[in-house]
Every structure is written in structure tokens, then in C-alpha cells.
Amino acid sequence: METETRVIVTGIDWMGSGIGSIESALGKLFREAKQEILLTAYSITSGADILFDWLDIALSRGVEIKMIVNHLEGQPPVVIQKLQGLVKKYQHFYLYDFHRDEWVDLHAKLVVADRQIAIVGSSNLSRRGLLTNYELALSITGQVATDIACAVDSIISKLNVY
């Protein structure tokens, strides 16, 4: 399987001239995933309502989602409540808290769908990170996306479901 990579961005000056948006690419990934989504997040804000819509859309279609959140208990209370609501609503939504100690963080920001396409970039899961900040990501298909999924699997294997 050949690896293909394309640049996607947020930030008005970076948009256009054939460069896609992070928001559009993520939305498509969540809408088109067939079996599985792996997701890591450093920071999620209450302004990222679109994220919860995407999660719900994929979960309602039966897509299994495994989400690792850095220091989950340190995220905004409304975000924790929304994630807990998804855990209760969907048996196939697995939430993991990455909390080793105060000196170690999971800073990776990535989403992998069906082990075939990955989006890896700088955006936090916030309104600004998805829409207005100047952020850059790569959309990757092929073996590299599979390798990224395996890396996420190795972290998940050391965590407990929330």
C-alpha cells in the first residue's frame, strides 16, 4: 500500500490554493470511518462542540472509538461530562486517561480511521485549534497510517478504560 500525504491547515492566510482545511478533513474522516477510530488529545475545550458532533455521528453508525485524553481530570468539567455521556450511551466508545505523573504528558494530536488514514498535527481539540489558529497537519494514507495506529495501540495496552 503506497503512502500518500497531504497538508491541511487552519488559519485564513494558509487556506486556499489547493490546501485543505483541518476541520473538513476531520469531519470527513469521522463521517466515512467504517469500523474504528483511534484518537489522542492533549487539550479539549468546551468550544469544540463540533468534535462531540463528529464523535456522536461515528458512534451512532457503530464505529468503535478509542480516545486517549491527556490528564482527563484536568480537562474542563463540561468536556468531562460530555465524554462520560458518550461512554454511558455507547458501549463501543472507550475513553482512556493518560496520566502518568505531573512531568509526563501525551502531547500527540492525531486521529486514525480504519488503520488506513491518519491526521497528525498541531491542533488541540478546541474551536480555535480547529478553525482559527494557524495550525498545520498531515493527512496520511497507507502503511504509515497503519504504523501510527500500532503506536496508539501500544499506549492503549498500558492504560485502563476510564
Disulfide bonds with the S-S distance in Angstrom:
none
